[in-house]
Amino acid sequence: MKSKSTATLLAFFLGGLGIHRFYLGQNGMGILYLVFCWTFIPALIAFFDFFVFIFMSESRFNNKYNFNTGF
C-alpha cells in the first residue's frame, strides 16, 4: 500500500529524478523523468506534483494509487 506522505516527500526531494513515479508504480513515467532530468523540466513537473499530492485527499489518493491493493 502506497503512502501519500511518502509520495509527497519523494516528489519534493527526489522528484527531478522521478523517484516518486517509481514509488507509485508508474515506471514508464519514472524512466522519462530520468532520461530528461538534465533539462530540469521533470523537476518543475515534480514540484507541481508535490502540491497536487499535498492538496489531494487521502481517499482520492487511495482510489488512484492503491485501488488494486484492496485498501
Beta strands, then each sheet from edge to edge (+ up, - down):
end
